[in-house]
Amino acid sequence: METLTLALGDRGYPIHIGEHALRQLPAELARLEARGAVAVCTDANVARIHGESVLESVRSAGVTPVLCVMPAGEEAKQLARIEEFCGMFLEAGLDRSSVVVALGGGVPGDVAGFAAASFMRGIRFVQIPTTIVAQVDSSVGGKTGVNHALGKNTIGAFHQPSAVIIDLTFLKTLPDRELRAGLAEVIKHGVIADAALFEYLECHVEPILAKDLDALMLPVRRSCEIKAAVVAEDEKEHGLRAILNYGHTFGHGIEAVTRYGVFLHGEAVALGMEAAASLARQLGLLDEEAAARQRACLESYGLPVRWPELPVDETLAAMKHDKKARAGTLKFIVADRIGHVVHRTDIPEEQARAALLAVR
């Protein structure tokens, strides 16, 4: 097991990565001086597969676990879940000194984190991500929240976890589609910050898709290193952290117009990355060879790069409601080469439309 540290002063925390890293949970609960009840928040699917092992791990720390279960799927990521979880916390006797364990993919992680941020005006929580997208992205950095019909993650808070425990063995039970979708975020990290990581992904498609944990360790660890470094410098996305949104402005628009029911998050991000590459080509920033490499890499992992039914005007309208927009002006992160991106805030709507048409 390896341990990284997200350096945020007294709000910093360890990120434990490796096979059987769940064994670290009792020690983390002891470090946090957890007492009484600990809420384990997850969704119905994860509860069925991993719930008992995590509950037993909590019990071994000498505290009482309380299982809080929400429906599975992005459609369940609603404000009503926060009220439900907070009600469960009150019934279980949690107070300001209590700890929440967020177990699962990005949806239960975001919801449980926002519930922890809201309950008693903020209590501590530990992230235990079980999917690739959560392990390399959403569990690190303190973004929590829920969706609104007009925009993804538009209701939420920055609330850093007290620890992140990334157990690679959870990936063995991950459905293949979920694995592929999560890998879009790893490919994104290569495009925005690390050409060597991108090349590694190009060269290790078969073992990664076969869930070879040795092959997965490097991309998971490196993704966490990249995100931790960015968050340490720009916790609340005033500047540098925006680079992590590569592909997300387009992708969130696509998720919103489909009511989060057609594509998994990573699949929408893959389409958004293809649109962002098209925009970069229009701007003369990215050469065709680099754009083709990104497209080929996404396709090699079974990710979508075309959607013939894409509703362009509706997606553009949804993008204007995205939390990254300012006064209706869209902000884009675009690549100028593999391993480096730039901010652009001066993009006419017609160029954004053309980028979406290229995906369609």
N, C-alpha and C positions, 0 to 999 in steps of 0.2 A: 504494500500500500504506500502511496505517496501523499503528502500533505502540502498544499499550497496555502498561502495566506493572502486574503484580500486586505490590503493596508488602508484602513479608514480610521486610524487612531483608535479611540475607545469603542468605536463601532465596527472595528475590523473583526474578521472571523476566519476560522480554518475551513478549508475545502479538502476533505479526505476522498481519495480516489483509488479504487482498486477492487480486486475480487474479494468478496466477503467483507467489504467495508462496513456493512451494517453492524458488525461486531463492535464498532466504535461508538454506537449510540449510547449504551449505558455509561461509558466514561464521559460523554458530552453532557448527558443529563446530570451526572454527578458534578461536573465542572460548573454547570449552571445552577446548582443547588436546587434542583427541582424537588418539590414537596407535594404531597397530596395527589391530586389527579392530574394526568397529562392527557390532553386531547389529541388523538390521532385522527387527522382529517384526510379523507380519501374519497375515491369514487367507487361505485358498485363493482366495477370490473377488477380494479386493483385490490379491493377488500377481499374479493373471493380468492385471488391468487397469492397475495403477499400479506394480507391483513394479520393472520395469526402469528407469523414469524416476527412481525414488527411489534405486535402486542406483547409477545413473550420477551422480546428484547427490552421493552419498557418495564415490564414486571421485574426483570432481573436487576434493574436499577433501584428497586425498592419503592417504586411508586405505582399508582393504580392507573392503567390506561383506560380511556373512555373513547370508544370508536364512534366517530362522526362520519356518516356516509352520505354522499350526494350522488345524483344520477351521473352517469358517464356521458361524455361528449361535450363539444363546444357549445351546443345549444343550452346546456345547463349553466353556463357561466353568466349568471344573472344576479342582479342586486338582491333578489329574494333569498339567494343562498347565504348571503352574509347575515341576514336576520335569522335564518334557520340555524347556522352554526353558532352565532352568539347566544341564541336561546339554549342550545345544547351546552354551551360553556357554563351558562348560569345554572342550569339544572345540575351540572356535574360539580358545581362549587368552585370553579376556577376563579382566581382573583388576579390582582396586578402582579403577583410574583410567579404566576403560573407559566407553563410552557406548552406550546402547540407544536405538534409534529405534522408537517405537511408531507403526505405520502402519495406519490403518483406522478403523472405527467404534468404538462404545463397548466392544464385547467385546474385540477385540485390544488396544485402548488400556488397558483395565482389567487384562487379563491380563499384558501386557508391563510395565506399570507395577508390578504386584505382583511379577513376576519380578525387575525391577530393584531393588525394595525389599528382596527376599529374598537376592539373589545377593551373596555376600561381605558380608552384612549391610547392603547398600545401595550401589548405584552410580547414576550420573547417567543420566537419560533425557530424550529430546525427544519431544514429542507432535506427530504430523502427522495430524490427524483428517480423514477423508474423507467423513463423513456430517454432516447437519445436527445430529443429536442429539449427536454427539461434538464438533462445532465450537462449539456454544453451551452445552454442559453438561459432558459427562464429561471432556473434555481439560483443563479448567481447574479447579484447586482441589486436586489431589493425592489424591483418593480413588482407591484401587486395590483390586482384589479379585476374588474368584470366588464363585460361588453354591454353596449346599448345597441338598439336596432340601427342607429345612425352611425355607429363607429365602434371599432374594436378597442377594448381596454381604455375606454374614455372615462371610466369611473374607477378611481383607485388611489393608491398612495405609494410613496417611496417608504419602504420599511425593510431594513436589512435583516436577514436571518442571523441567528447567533452561531450557526454552523451549517455546513452543507456536507452531506454524506452521500457519495456517489459510488454505489455498489454495482460494478459491472455485471455481476451475475444476474441481476434483474433483466438484463437485455436478452438473456436466453429465452425468456417467456414472451418477449415482445413480438407482436405480429409483424410479418415482413413488410407490410405497407407502412406501419408506424415507424419501423426502422428506416426505410427509405426516405420517408418524409422528414424525419429528424436529421438525416444526413445533409439535407439542404442547408441547415444552419452551419454545419461543419464546413461545407463547400463555401458558404458565405464568408466564414472566417478566413479561409485561404485567400479568397479574392480580395478582401479588404485589408489584410494585414500580413499574410505569410505565404509567399510564393512556394516555399519548400513544403508547407502543409498541403497546398493545392496539388503539387506534383506527387506527394505521397498518396493522396486520394486517387489520383489518376492511375497510379501503379498498383494499388492494392484493392481493387474493386471486389474481386472474388472472395478473399478471406474476410473482408469487412461485411459483405452481404451474407456470408456464411456464419456471421456472429462469432468469429474467432476473437476471443477476448484479448489475446496478445496483440492482434492487429488493431483492435479498437482502442487500446490504451493510449497510444500516441495521439490520435486525433481528439479524443476526449480530453486528455490532459492539456494539450496545446490550445484547444478551444477555451478551456477554463483559464489558462494563463493569459490569453489575449483579452478575454472579457474582464478578468480581474484587473489587469493593467489599465484598461480603458476606464473602468468604473472608479478605480482609485484616483485617477486624474480628474474625472468629470462625473461625479456621482449622479447628479440630477439633470444631465443632458443639456447643459448650457452650451456645449461646443463639441468636443471630441467624441463624446458618447454617441452622437448622432450617426457615426459611421456604422454602428451596429444595426442601423435601420436599412442597410443596403437591401434592396428588393422588397422592403416592407411597405413603402408608400403605395406602390402598385398592388402588392399582395394583400394588404389590409382592405383596399378598395374592392378587390375580387372577393374576399371573404364576406364583406358587408353585403354586396349585391346578391350573393348566394345564400344569405342568412346563415352562414357558417355550416351549411348542410351538404355541400358538394365536394369541397376539397379539404383535406387536412391542412393545418397551418403551414407545414413545410412545403406541401405541394403548391399552395398559393404563393409562398415566398419564391419557389423555383420559377413560377410564371413571372413573378415580379422581378426577379433577377434577369430573366430574358428580356423583359421590357426595359429594364434599366440599361442593359447592354445595347439595345437598339437605340435608346436615347443617347447614350455615350457615343455611338457611331454617328448619329446625326450631328452631334456637337463637335465631331472631329477629335474626340479625346481618346478613343479606343480603336485599335486596328482590328481588322477582320480576323486575323489569326487568333488574337486573344479572345474575341467574342465567340469564335468557333470552339476554342478550347473550353470555355465555360459551358457552352451548349452541349458539347460532347460529354463533359464530365457529369452534368446533370442527367443527361439521357442514359449514361452508363449505370447510374444508380436507379433507373426506372422512374425518374421524376419528369413531370410534364413540362414541356417548353412551348406547347401550342394549345389553344383552346378555341376551336372554330366558333363556338356559341358565345364568346365573350361579348357582353353588352357594353360597348365602349362608353357611350354618353352616361349611362347609369353608374359605371365604375368611376368615371371622372368626377361625377357629383359626389359619390361616396368618399372619394379621396379628399375632397375639400372639407369633409367633416373630421378627417383624421386628426388626432391630437398633435401631430407634427406640423400641421398647416398653421400659418400665421396670417390672420386677417384675410383668409381665403386664398392666400398665396401658397402654392405648393413648394415644399423643399425636397430636393432630391440628393441622394448620394449616388455618384456615378464613378465607375472605375476608369482610370486612365492607363492601367496595366494590371496584370495579375499580381496581386499583393499590395495594391495601393488604390485609394479612392479619394475623391474630392467632393466638397459641398457645392451645390448649385442652387441658387434661389431665384434665378432670373429666367426660368423656363416658361415660354409662352404655352398656353393651353393647347395650341395646335401641335406643338412638338410632343407633348405628353399624349395627345390623342394618337399621333402617328406611331408612337412607341407601343401603345396598346393594340393598334391595328396590326403591327408587325407580329404580335403574339397570336392574334386571331388568324 
